[in-house]
Amino acid sequence: MEMSTKNLFILFFIFILAGSCRKTPSNDELQGTWTEQSTSSPSKLIFYNNDHMVFMHSPVIDTFTYTLDEKQAALFCDPVTNPTSGAKRFDLSWTSSKSVLTVMGLFPAGFGGVSHTDYKK
């Protein structure tokens, strides 16, 4: 049973397309200021130096060290003021074409749900 050239080309194209779809930005793509898209007083996430994040949500400003796990599509954050409290995991979703980063669980959600907060760079 032989595969035609056309079938090989289609298979190759599918592998290329599947490999180019990523759930998370790289550390370099994460760097910068991300502004919340859903509220009248938006929060901001500022990533810098590949390991520090500032979370500005009025009237509070929190600083964290973070680790980005691209394979798990997760961000692990440790508060700078209390690093022994342990890292908190936030699942991520990323739409590169629109530069939209969705962070799950950043804010409280009612009835045991998980909040989804969209940020745009």
Secondary structure as UniProt FT lines:
FT   HELIX           5..20
FT   HELIX           27..30
FT   STRAND          32..36
FT   STRAND          44..48
FT   TURN            49..51
FT   STRAND          52..57
FT   TURN            58..59
FT   STRAND          60..69
FT   TURN            70..73
FT   STRAND          74..79
FT   TURN            80..81
FT   HELIX           83..85
FT   STRAND          88..95
FT   TURN            96..99
FT   STRAND          100..104
FT   HELIX           110..112
FT   STRAND          116..120
//
